[in-house]
Amino acid sequence: MLASHFDSLVSKLPSLSTSDHASVVALNLFVALLCACIVLGHLLEENRWMNESITALLIGLGTGVAILLISKGKSSHLLVFSEDLFFIYLLPPIIFNAGFQVKKKQFFRNFVTIMLFGAVGTIISCTIISLGVTQFFKKLDIGTFDLGDYLAIGAIFAATDSVCTLQVLNQDETPLLYSLVFGEGVVNDATSVVVFNAIQSFDLTHLNHEAAFHLLGNFLYLFLLSTLLGAATGLISAYVIKKLYFGRHSTDREVALMMLMAYLSYMLAELFDLSGILTVFFCGIVMSHYTWHNVTESSRITTKHTFATLSFLAETFIFLYVGMDALDIDKWRSVSDTPGTSIAVSSILMGLVMLGRAAFVFPLSFLSNLAKKNQSEKINFNMQVVIWWSGLMRGAVSMALAYNKFTRAGHTDVRGNAIMITSTITVCLFSTVVFGMLTKPLISYLLPHQNATTSMLSDDNTPKSIHIPLLDQDSFIEPSGNHNVPRPDSIRGFLTRPTRTVHYYWRQFDDSFMRPVFGGRGFVPFVPGSPTERNPPDLSKA
C-alpha cells in the first residue's frame, strides 16, 4: 500500500514540474515585456502622440494577440488578474509615492479646490452615472440589476485615471493646474473606492432620507479616520527614527523601516475597513515632511529613488496587464451573440462619463474662482477644459472595482456581468488610447509654453530637493514697523485671503510643537552619529 502511494506521488511530480516551468516562463516573458515598455517609453519620450501608459497598453494588446494565436484562441494571459493583487501589492506604492513626492505647498494652497473636485465632484459624477445607467440599461436586455448594482457602476466609472495628463503637464510651468489634476486624481481614487465599499456594505433595500444621511455619515467617517491613520503612522515613523538614530549603524534599517511603515499604514487601513488609498497617501505626505529629514543623506537619496521606481514599475505592470486582459476570450464569448448590445452599453457609459465630468468641473471651477481675488490663482476656461479632459480616461481602479463587483475568481458566466466587464474594458481601452493620444496636442494648443516664473511657489521640501522648508519663510513675512497686514472687512475679503492665514498659523504650530517633537528640516538636534552629522569622525585615527 505504501509503495502504491509512493508511486502515485511520483506520477504527479512531472505535472507539478510542468506547472512550475510554465509559471517561470510566464514570469520571464512578463519581465521581458516590462523591460520592453521601459525602453520603448524612453525612445518615444518626445513623441507628440504617445506616452508610457499607452505604450504599455499597446504592448499588452500585441502580446495578448500573440498568445491567442499560439494557444489557438484559448487564452491571452501570462498571469491571472486579481483585484487582490492590484489593491494589496500594486496600488500602495503608486499612491504612497504620489504623497511622498507631491509639492505640498501647492497641494495645500489649493486644498479646498482639490477636495471640491476630488470628493464632491466624484460624488456628483457617481450620481449622474448611476441615474443614467438606471434609465438606459432598463431599456436594454442585459440582465437584472438592482439599485446596489447601479450605484456600484456609478462608483466604478467615477474613478479617473489622470496618468496620461500628468505625464504631459509640467508642474514648474503650470503649478496650479498640475496640483489640481494631481490632487483631484488621488482624492478621486480614494473617494471612488470608499463610496464603492460603502455601497457594497450598506443595506439599500430600504433606502430613505435617514438611510441616505447614514450613508453620507459613513463616508465622512471613513474619509476622516483614514486620513488620521495615515498621518499617525507617518508621525510614529518620524518619532522612532528621530529618537533611535538608525543611520549611525546602518542606513539599510532606515530605508527598510520607512518602507515597512508606509506599507503597514495601508494594511492597517484595510484591516479596519478604512480607505487604504487615503491612508497611505497622507502617510507619504507626513513622511516626506518629517521622517525623510530625520534620516541620513544616503537614506534620503535611496528612499526617493526606491519609492519612485516601485511606483513606476507598478503603473507599467497595470497598463501592460490591462492590455492583455482586454483580449480574454472567456469574457467576450458570453457577449458574442449580441455585439450591438455591448457597443450600446459602452457608448452609454462613455457618454455618461463625459457628462458627469462636465457636470462638476465647470460649476465647481466657477465657485472656486469666486473665492479668489488674485487672477493668477483663478482657473481659466482653458485650464477647466484640461481638468475635464484629464478625468475622462479610465484605468486600473475602474477595472479592479469592476472585477470585484461582477466576477468571482476573475471569471463570470452570467451574461449581464460579462457585458459589464467587457464594457469596462472597452471604455478603459478607448479612453486611454484615444483620449490619451490626443492629450499632448490638446494641452499644447490650450496651454502654450510658459516660462517657469513660479519659483516663489516651488516647494522644494519634497524629497526631490532638500533646500527649502514646506512653507517658505520668505512667503510669510511677519508684520513689523509700518508694514500693516490688511484685515478682511467682509466675507469676500476673508475668502480671498484664507490660505495665508491658515498657512501662517500652521507654520507657527509646526515650528513650536510638531517639528521639535517629530523632527524635520532644521529641527533635528545635533547628536554624534545622528542624521544631522555632516562630518563623521575619522575612525582610522582612533
Secondary structure, DSSP 8 states (H G I E B T S, - for coil): -HHHHHHHHHHHHHHHHHHHHHHHHHHHHHHHHHHHHHHHHHHTTT-SS--HHHHHHHHHHHHHHHHHHHTTSS---SS---HHIIIIIIHHHHHHHHHHHS-HHHHHHTHHHHHIIIIIHHHHHHHHHHHHHHHHHTTS-S----HHHHHHHHHHHH----HHHHHH--TTTSHHHHHHHHHHHHHHHHHHHHHHHHHHHS--TT--HHHHHHHHHHHHHHHHHHHHHHHHHHHHHHHHHHHH-GGGT-HHHHHHHHHHHHHHHHHHHHHTTS-HHHHHHHHHHHIIIIIHHHS-HHHHHHHHHHHHHHHHHHHHHHHHHHHHHTT-HHHHHTTTT-HHHHHHHHHHHHHHHHHHHHHHHHHHHHHHHHT--SGGGS--HHHHHHHHHHTS---HHHHHHHHHHH-BTTB---HHHHHHHHHHHHHHHHIIIIIHHHHHHHHHHHS-------GGG--TTSTT-SSS-SS-GGGS----TT-------SHHHHHTSHHHHHHHHHHHHIIIIIHHHH--TT-S---TTSTT-SS---GGG-
